[in-house]
Amino acid sequence: MSQTRAVEVSLPDGATLSCTVLGQGVPVLWISGLGGTASFWDTICPRLSGVMSITFDQRGLRQSKRGTAVVNIERLALDAMAILDHLGLEKAHVVGHSTGGCIAMTMALVSPHRISRLVISGSWAGPNPYMNALFGWREQLLQTDARLYQAILPFFSNTPQWLIDHPHQLALPTEPLTSAQIIIVKERIAALLAFDCRQDIAALNQPCLVIGARDDWVVPMFLQEELANHVPNVSTHFFENGGHFFPHSQNLQFVSLMNDWLLSHRDD
C-alpha cells in the first residue's frame, strides 16, 4: 500500500495550503485548474508507481485558508513553489491542468532551475476573445444564480458519455456556494483571464509535454496548439475525445501517458 501523509504549508500572508504526499520516488507536483482542489487527481496519482505525488488545495479552497494576498497566477505559482520549499525539494516534475497549466508554466519561467519537466494539460498561453466571452458569461451566471452555475459545471468539462456513466454528476448540488466561496471563484476567473505568457514561453528550457483533447470546448484545440507551437522543447499528445476533463474521461490512457513520461525521465 502506498504511503500517504498530510502536510500543511503556512504562507506569510496567513494562507495555509493543505497538501497530501502519496508514494515514494520521483517527486511530482500536481496542480489542478479553476476548482483548485487536490481531489482532481484522486483517480490518477494512486495508479502511478515510482512517483511521489504531491497534491494540494489551492488557497481559499476546501481545506486551505485564503490569506490576504492578491490572487493572480503569479501568486499561485509562488504558493506552489512554497510547497517544494517546505518539503525540501530542490527540483520536481510539475503537472498542471487548465489553470494549473498556467501556474506550472509560471513556476518554470520564474524558477527554471527548480522544475525538471513540465506536463501542460488542457491549458493555454494567453487571453483570447473566446475564453474572455466564455468565462465572462460564467462569472455573470455565478453572480446571478450560483447554484445553477454549480449545476452546469459538469456539462462544461465532461463528455456526455462520462456524465451518463457518472449520473451523480447530473444532480443539482445539495450544498450551494457561500458568498465567500463566490468571491474566491470570481477572483480565480479574473486571474486566469489576465494570464498571458505568449512573450515568455519561448524561454522555457524544460522538456514539456502538452496534452489536450480535440473536443475540448472550454480550452479549444486551437489554443492548445498555439501553446505547443510556442514551446521550444515540446512533445504533444492530443486525445480525439475526452472533453476538458480528459484526465478523468480518458483516465487509463492518461495514467499510462504519465507513467511513460514521468518515469522514463526520472534522472532529469
KAQUIRA-V287416 format. One record per residue. N is the residue number from 1. RES is the residue in one letter. SS is DSSP state (2 for helix, 1 for strand, 0 for the rest). Layout:
n->N res->RES ss->SS
n->N res->RES ss->SS
This chain:
n->1 res->M ss->0
n->2 res->S ss->0
n->3 res->Q ss->0
n->4 res->T ss->1
n->5 res->R ss->1
n->6 res->A ss->1
n->7 res->V ss->1
n->8 res->E ss->1
n->9 res->V ss->1
n->10 res->S ss->1
n->11 res->L ss->0
n->12 res->P ss->0
n->13 res->D ss->0
n->14 res->G ss->0
n->15 res->A ss->0
n->16 res->T ss->1
n->17 res->L ss->1
n->18 res->S ss->1
n->19 res->C ss->1
n->20 res->T ss->1
n->21 res->V ss->1
n->22 res->L ss->1
n->23 res->G ss->0
n->24 res->Q ss->0
n->25 res->G ss->0
n->26 res->V ss->1
n->27 res->P ss->1
n->28 res->V ss->1
n->29 res->L ss->1
n->30 res->W ss->1
n->31 res->I ss->1
n->32 res->S ss->0
n->33 res->G ss->0
n->34 res->L ss->0
n->35 res->G ss->0
n->36 res->G ss->0
n->37 res->T ss->0
n->38 res->A ss->2
n->39 res->S ss->2
n->40 res->F ss->2
n->41 res->W ss->2
n->42 res->D ss->0
n->43 res->T ss->0
n->44 res->I ss->0
n->45 res->C ss->2
n->46 res->P ss->2
n->47 res->R ss->2
n->48 res->L ss->0
n->49 res->S ss->0
n->50 res->G ss->0
n->51 res->V ss->1
n->52 res->M ss->1
n->53 res->S ss->1
n->54 res->I ss->1
n->55 res->T ss->1
n->56 res->F ss->1
n->57 res->D ss->0
n->58 res->Q ss->0
n->59 res->R ss->0
n->60 res->G ss->0
n->61 res->L ss->0
n->62 res->R ss->0
n->63 res->Q ss->0
n->64 res->S ss->0
n->65 res->K ss->1
n->66 res->R ss->0
n->67 res->G ss->0
n->68 res->T ss->0
n->69 res->A ss->0
n->70 res->V ss->0
n->71 res->V ss->0
n->72 res->N ss->0
n->73 res->I ss->2
n->74 res->E ss->2
n->75 res->R ss->2
n->76 res->L ss->2
n->77 res->A ss->2
n->78 res->L ss->2
n->79 res->D ss->2
n->80 res->A ss->2
n->81 res->M ss->2
n->82 res->A ss->2
n->83 res->I ss->2
n->84 res->L ss->2
n->85 res->D ss->2
n->86 res->H ss->2
n->87 res->L ss->0
n->88 res->G ss->0
n->89 res->L ss->0
n->90 res->E ss->0
n->91 res->K ss->0
n->92 res->A ss->1
n->93 res->H ss->1
n->94 res->V ss->1
n->95 res->V ss->1
n->96 res->G ss->1
n->97 res->H ss->1
n->98 res->S ss->0
n->99 res->T ss->2
n->100 res->G ss->2
n->101 res->G ss->2
n->102 res->C ss->2
n->103 res->I ss->2
n->104 res->A ss->2
n->105 res->M ss->2
n->106 res->T ss->2
n->107 res->M ss->2
n->108 res->A ss->2
n->109 res->L ss->2
n->110 res->V ss->2
n->111 res->S ss->0
n->112 res->P ss->2
n->113 res->H ss->2
n->114 res->R ss->2
n->115 res->I ss->1
n->116 res->S ss->1
n->117 res->R ss->1
n->118 res->L ss->1
n->119 res->V ss->1
n->120 res->I ss->1
n->121 res->S ss->1
n->122 res->G ss->0
n->123 res->S ss->0
n->124 res->W ss->0
n->125 res->A ss->0
n->126 res->G ss->0
n->127 res->P ss->0
n->128 res->N ss->0
n->129 res->P ss->2
n->130 res->Y ss->2
n->131 res->M ss->2
n->132 res->N ss->2
n->133 res->A ss->2
n->134 res->L ss->2
n->135 res->F ss->2
n->136 res->G ss->2
n->137 res->W ss->2
n->138 res->R ss->2
n->139 res->E ss->2
n->140 res->Q ss->2
n->141 res->L ss->2
n->142 res->L ss->2
n->143 res->Q ss->2
n->144 res->T ss->2
n->145 res->D ss->0
n->146 res->A ss->2
n->147 res->R ss->2
n->148 res->L ss->2
n->149 res->Y ss->2
n->150 res->Q ss->2
n->151 res->A ss->2
n->152 res->I ss->2
n->153 res->L ss->2
n->154 res->P ss->2
n->155 res->F ss->2
n->156 res->F ss->2
n->157 res->S ss->2
n->158 res->N ss->0
n->159 res->T ss->0
n->160 res->P ss->2
n->161 res->Q ss->2
n->162 res->W ss->2
n->163 res->L ss->2
n->164 res->I ss->2
n->165 res->D ss->2
n->166 res->H ss->0
n->167 res->P ss->2
n->168 res->H ss->2
n->169 res->Q ss->2
n->170 res->L ss->2
n->171 res->A ss->0
n->172 res->L ss->0
n->173 res->P ss->0
n->174 res->T ss->0
n->175 res->E ss->0
n->176 res->P ss->0
n->177 res->L ss->0
n->178 res->T ss->0
n->179 res->S ss->2
n->180 res->A ss->2
n->181 res->Q ss->2
n->182 res->I ss->2
n->183 res->I ss->2
n->184 res->I ss->2
n->185 res->V ss->2
n->186 res->K ss->2
n->187 res->E ss->2
n->188 res->R ss->2
n->189 res->I ss->2
n->190 res->A ss->2
n->191 res->A ss->2
n->192 res->L ss->2
n->193 res->L ss->2
n->194 res->A ss->2
n->195 res->F ss->0
n->196 res->D ss->0
n->197 res->C ss->0
n->198 res->R ss->0
n->199 res->Q ss->0
n->200 res->D ss->0
n->201 res->I ss->2
n->202 res->A ss->2
n->203 res->A ss->2
n->204 res->L ss->0
n->205 res->N ss->0
n->206 res->Q ss->0
n->207 res->P ss->1
n->208 res->C ss->1
n->209 res->L ss->1
n->210 res->V ss->1
n->211 res->I ss->1
n->212 res->G ss->1
n->213 res->A ss->1
n->214 res->R ss->0
n->215 res->D ss->0
n->216 res->D ss->0
n->217 res->W ss->0
n->218 res->V ss->0
n->219 res->V ss->0
n->220 res->P ss->0
n->221 res->M ss->2
n->222 res->F ss->2
n->223 res->L ss->2
n->224 res->Q ss->2
n->225 res->E ss->2
n->226 res->E ss->2
n->227 res->L ss->2
n->228 res->A ss->2
n->229 res->N ss->2
n->230 res->H ss->2
n->231 res->V ss->0
n->232 res->P ss->0
n->233 res->N ss->0
n->234 res->V ss->1
n->235 res->S ss->1
n->236 res->T ss->1
n->237 res->H ss->1
n->238 res->F ss->1
n->239 res->F ss->1
n->240 res->E ss->0
n->241 res->N ss->0
n->242 res->G ss->0
n->243 res->G ss->0
n->244 res->H ss->0
n->245 res->F ss->0
n->246 res->F ss->2
n->247 res->P ss->2
n->248 res->H ss->2
n->249 res->S ss->2
n->250 res->Q ss->0
n->251 res->N ss->2
n->252 res->L ss->2
n->253 res->Q ss->2
n->254 res->F ss->2
n->255 res->V ss->2
n->256 res->S ss->2
n->257 res->L ss->2
n->258 res->M ss->2
n->259 res->N ss->2
n->260 res->D ss->2
n->261 res->W ss->2
n->262 res->L ss->2
n->263 res->L ss->2
n->264 res->S ss->0
n->265 res->H ss->0
n->266 res->R ss->0
n->267 res->D ss->0
n->268 res->D ss->0
